Amino acid sequence: MADKSFHLFPKLPAELRIQIWQLCLPFRVHELDFPIGEYLYIDNDDGIPLPCRGKPSADLNGLPPVITRVCHESRNVAYESGGVAEAEFYRDMPYRDRFTSYTSVIADKYWLDRKRDTVHINWSPTYQCMQLEDSVGSALGYVAWVSRQLLGHPSPSITDDWFDDMCITQQGRYSSNEYVPEVFDQVPSWCVIVRTVMIHTTFREAAQSGLFGLLGDASVQTVSLSDEEKINAFYDFADKHDRQLSTGETFQRVSSEDLEQKLKNDIIETMQSDKLLSKMHPAIMFRICPLMCMEEIKRMEESRRIAESKCMTIKRGIPCPIHSMI
C-alpha cells in the first residue's frame, strides 16, 4: 500500500500550515440537548425495540475536533474559535430565554465553535405531549439567544413539531414560557428539520464518505430539501453502510416536495398566517450513531423478559429454577 503521508508538512511556512489546519476544522450542528429515541421513532410499533436511543449520536457529535489530538499547533488552531461553552458564555442570557430539561446538555460538555457552528435544539412541545420529560423555561428563546452569539451562522434549527397544532393546544405554548411569534423575529431565518435519519455505522466509514466533514468529525448534518443530490448521497450511504439494516432493506425516502408542502400547511394552520414561510427553511437531518443500539436494546428487553418470567414463576408457587440450584 502506498504511503499517503506528507512528510514535508512540518517544513511548510507556519502561515500555510495554520491555513491547512483551519480547513480541517468541522462545520457542525451544535446541539443544546440530546434527542430521545421514543421521539425519533414515534411511529415505531409497540413491542418492537427502538432502533436507537439517540443520545450516543449527540455525544459523538459533541466531541472536540480530530485536530485537537494531532499536535500542539493544530490544537491551538482549534481553540482559537472553539472550546466547551463554559458558564461565562451564558452569563448575559436574559432570564426569559433560559431553559432546562432532562435532555439539556451540561454547558461544559459539548464542543462549540463560534465561527463555524450552527445551533440546534431537539426539544419540542411533543416531548411534553408524549410525557417523555418535563422542562422549565423557553426552548425557543434559548436556541435563538445562543444562535445570536455565534459569529458565522446565526440561523438556528428546530424540529417541525413546533408547528404541531395538537401540542400547542395541550401545552399552551403561547403562555409566558413560549413567546413564539416574537422569538421567530429575533433571527433572520430558521432551519426546520422535517425528518431525521439515524445511520448506525463506524466512524471510519463516515469519515471515508466525505459527507460528515473532511475528517468525519461532524456526525450530525442538516441538508436543505432543495439539495436533492446531496440528500440522495446521504441516503445511498445509509443504505450501503447502516449495520442494523437487514439484507435488502433500505431507508424509506419521502418526496422533498411532499415534505415541504406539509411544513407550509402546518405553519399556516398553526400560526394562522403565512408571514413566517419566508423565514422557515426545511431540511433533513442525518445523524451517525457508532453503536449497535438495536442489538443492545434487544438484549436488555430479553433480560427484562426473563426476569419477569422468573418473578411470575415464584408468585405461582412453582420453584424457581435459579433458586433450586442454590
C-alpha positions in Angstrom: 0.0 0.0 0.0 1.3 3.4 -1.0 2.3 5.7 1.9 -0.1 8.7 1.8 1.8 10.7 4.5 3.0 14.1 3.6 6.4 14.2 5.2 7.2 17.7 4.2 4.3 19.2 6.1 6.4 20.4 9.1 8.7 22.3 6.7 5.9 24.4 5.2 5.7 28.0 6.3 3.7 28.3 9.6 1.1 30.5 7.9 0.4 27.8 5.4 0.2 25.1 8.0 -2.3 27.1 10.0 -4.5 27.6 7.0 -4.4 23.8 6.4 -5.4 23.1 10.0 -8.2 25.6 9.7 -9.6 23.8 6.6 -9.6 20.6 8.7 -12.0 22.1 11.3 -15.6 20.8 11.0 -18.7 22.9 10.4 -21.0 21.4 12.9 -24.6 21.4 14.2 -24.1 22.3 17.9 -26.8 20.6 19.9 -28.2 22.2 23.1 -29.7 18.9 24.1 -29.8 15.2 23.0 -32.6 13.5 21.1 -34.9 10.9 22.7 -35.3 7.6 21.0 -39.0 7.4 21.7 -39.4 10.7 19.8 -37.1 9.8 16.9 -39.1 6.7 16.3 -42.5 8.0 17.3 -44.2 5.7 14.7 -42.4 2.6 16.0 -44.8 -0.3 16.6 -45.4 -1.2 20.2 -43.4 -4.2 21.3 -40.6 -3.6 18.7 -37.3 -2.4 20.3 -36.3 1.1 19.3 -33.6 1.2 16.6 -31.6 3.9 18.6 -31.5 5.6 21.9 -30.5 8.9 20.4 -28.0 10.2 23.0 -24.9 8.4 21.8 -25.1 10.2 18.4 -25.2 13.6 20.2 -22.3 12.6 22.4 -20.2 11.7 19.3 -21.1 15.0 17.6 -20.1 17.0 20.7 -16.5 15.6 20.9 -13.6 18.0 20.3 -12.5 18.1 16.6 -10.0 15.5 15.5 -7.2 18.0 15.0 -7.2 18.8 18.8 -5.5 15.4 19.2 -2.8 15.8 16.5 -0.2 18.2 17.8 0.2 21.4 19.8 -0.1 23.6 16.7 -3.3 22.1 15.5 -4.8 22.1 18.9 -4.1 25.9 19.3 -5.8 26.5 15.9 -8.9 24.6 17.1 -9.1 26.6 20.3 -8.9 30.0 18.5 -12.6 29.9 18.0 -13.7 26.7 19.7 -14.0 25.1 23.1 -16.6 23.9 25.6 -19.2 26.6 26.3 -18.4 27.4 29.9 -20.6 29.3 32.3 -19.4 32.7 31.2 -20.9 32.1 27.8 -24.4 32.1 29.3 -23.8 34.8 31.9 -25.6 37.6 30.0 -28.6 35.4 28.9 -31.9 37.1 29.8 -33.9 35.2 32.3 -36.9 34.6 30.0 -34.5 32.9 27.5 -33.2 30.4 30.0 -34.3 26.8 29.5 -33.6 23.5 31.3 -34.9 20.0 30.6 -34.0 16.3 31.2 -32.3 16.3 27.8 -30.4 19.5 28.2 -26.6 19.2 27.7 -24.3 20.3 30.5 -22.8 23.6 29.4 -19.2 22.4 29.6 -19.7 19.1 27.8 -20.2 19.7 24.1 -17.7 21.5 21.9 -18.8 24.8 20.3 -17.0 26.7 17.5 -18.5 30.2 17.3 -17.2 30.8 13.8 -18.3 27.6 12.2 -21.2 26.0 14.1 -25.0 26.3 13.7 -27.1 25.6 16.8 -30.0 23.1 17.1 -32.4 22.1 19.8 -34.1 18.7 19.7 -36.7 19.5 22.4 -40.2 20.4 21.2 -43.7 20.5 22.7 -44.1 16.9 21.5 -41.8 15.8 24.4 -44.4 17.0 26.9 -47.3 15.8 24.8 -45.8 12.3 24.9 -45.0 12.8 28.6 -41.4 12.0 27.9 -40.0 14.6 30.2 -40.7 18.0 31.8 -38.9 21.3 31.2 -38.6 24.8 32.6 -38.3 28.0 30.6 -38.4 28.9 26.9 -36.8 26.4 24.5 -37.2 28.7 21.5 -35.9 31.7 23.3 -32.9 29.6 24.4 -31.9 28.4 21.0 -32.5 31.9 19.4 -30.3 33.6 22.1 -27.4 31.1 21.6 -27.6 31.4 17.8 -27.2 35.2 18.1 -23.9 34.7 20.0 -22.4 32.8 17.0 -20.3 34.7 14.5 -20.8 32.8 11.3 -24.3 31.2 11.3 -26.9 33.0 13.3 -29.8 30.8 12.0 -30.9 28.1 14.5 -32.6 24.9 13.7 -35.7 23.3 15.3 -37.9 20.4 14.5 -41.2 20.7 12.6 -43.1 19.7 15.7 -43.1 23.3 16.8 -45.9 23.6 14.2 -47.9 20.7 15.6 -51.3 22.2 16.5 -52.2 19.4 18.9 -49.2 20.2 21.1 -49.9 23.9 21.0 -53.4 23.4 22.3 -52.4 20.9 25.0 -49.4 22.7 26.4 -50.5 26.4 26.0 -47.4 27.3 24.0 -48.4 30.9 23.8 -48.0 31.2 27.6 -45.3 33.3 29.2 -42.9 30.4 28.7 -43.1 30.4 25.0 -43.5 33.8 23.4 -43.4 32.2 19.9 -44.1 35.0 17.4 -41.6 37.4 19.0 -38.9 34.8 19.1 -39.2 33.9 15.5 -38.5 37.5 14.6 -35.2 37.6 16.6 -33.2 35.8 14.0 -33.3 36.3 10.2 -34.1 32.7 9.3 -34.8 29.3 10.8 -33.9 25.8 9.7 -36.8 23.4 10.3 -36.0 19.7 10.5 -38.8 17.8 8.8 -37.2 14.4 9.0 -34.3 12.8 11.0 -32.4 9.8 9.6 -30.2 7.9 12.1 -27.4 5.9 10.5 -25.6 3.2 12.5 -22.1 2.9 11.1 -18.4 3.2 12.0 -16.5 6.4 12.4 -14.1 5.2 9.7 -16.8 4.7 7.1 -18.4 8.0 7.9 -15.0 9.8 7.5 -14.2 8.0 4.2 -17.6 9.0 2.8 -16.7 12.7 2.9 -20.3 13.5 3.9 -19.6 14.2 7.6 -16.8 16.7 7.4 -13.3 16.5 6.0 -12.2 14.2 8.8 -15.6 12.7 9.7 -15.9 14.6 13.0 -19.2 16.4 12.0 -21.5 13.5 12.7 -24.8 15.5 12.5 -25.6 17.1 9.2 -28.6 19.1 8.0 -29.3 19.2 4.3 -31.7 21.6 2.6 -34.7 20.0 0.9 -33.7 21.8 -2.2 -30.4 19.9 -2.4 -31.7 16.6 -3.7 -28.3 15.5 -5.0 -26.8 15.7 -1.5 -29.8 14.2 0.1 -29.6 11.2 -2.2 -25.9 10.9 -1.4 -26.7 10.6 2.3 -29.4 8.0 1.7 -27.2 6.0 -0.6 -24.5 6.0 2.1 -27.1 4.9 4.7 -28.4 2.1 2.6 -24.9 0.8 2.0 -23.3 1.2 5.4 -26.0 1.0 8.1 -25.2 -2.1 10.2 -28.7 -2.5 11.5 -30.4 -2.9 8.1 -31.3 -6.4 7.1 -30.2 -7.7 3.7 -32.2 -6.0 1.0 -33.6 -3.3 3.3 -33.3 0.4 2.5 -34.2 3.7 4.2 -37.6 4.9 3.2 -37.3 8.1 1.1 -40.0 10.7 1.1 -40.6 13.2 -1.7 -39.0 16.6 -0.8 -41.9 18.3 -2.4 -44.3 16.5 -0.1 -42.3 17.3 3.0 -42.0 21.0 2.0 -45.7 21.3 1.3 -46.7 19.7 4.6 -44.5 22.1 6.5 -46.0 25.1 4.7 -49.5 23.8 5.5 -48.6 23.2 9.2 -47.1 26.7 9.6 -50.1 28.4 8.1 -52.5 26.4 10.2 -50.6 26.8 13.4 -49.6 30.4 13.2 -52.8 31.5 11.4 -50.6 33.4 8.9 -48.2 32.8 6.0 -45.8 35.6 7.1 -43.3 33.1 8.5 -43.0 31.0 5.4 -40.1 33.1 4.0 -38.1 32.6 7.3 -38.6 28.8 7.6 -36.3 26.6 5.5 -37.0 22.9 5.6 -34.2 20.4 5.9 -33.4 16.7 6.6 -31.1 15.8 9.5 -28.7 12.9 9.0 -27.0 11.5 12.2 -24.3 9.0 12.8 -24.5 6.6 15.8 -21.4 4.5 16.4 -23.2 1.8 18.5 -25.3 -1.2 17.6 -28.2 0.2 19.6 -30.9 -2.3 18.4 -28.8 -5.3 19.5 -28.1 -3.8 22.9 -31.8 -2.8 23.4 -32.8 -6.3 22.4 -30.5 -7.8 25.0 -31.9 -5.5 27.6 -35.5 -6.4 26.6 -34.7 -10.1 26.8 -33.1 -9.8 30.2 -36.2 -8.0 31.5 -38.5 -10.6 30.0 -36.5 -13.4 31.6 -36.6 -11.6 35.0 -40.3 -11.0 34.8 -40.8 -14.7 33.9 -38.9 -15.8 36.9 -40.9 -13.5 39.2 -44.2 -14.9 37.8 -42.9 -18.4 38.5 -42.2 -17.6 42.1 -45.6 -15.9 42.6 -47.4 -19.1 41.4 -45.5 -21.1 44.0 -43.5 -23.0 41.3 -39.9 -23.5 42.4 -37.7 -21.1 40.6 -35.0 -23.0 38.6 -32.4 -20.5 39.8 -33.3 -20.9 43.5 -33.5 -24.7 43.1 -29.8 -24.8 42.3 -28.8 -22.8 45.4 
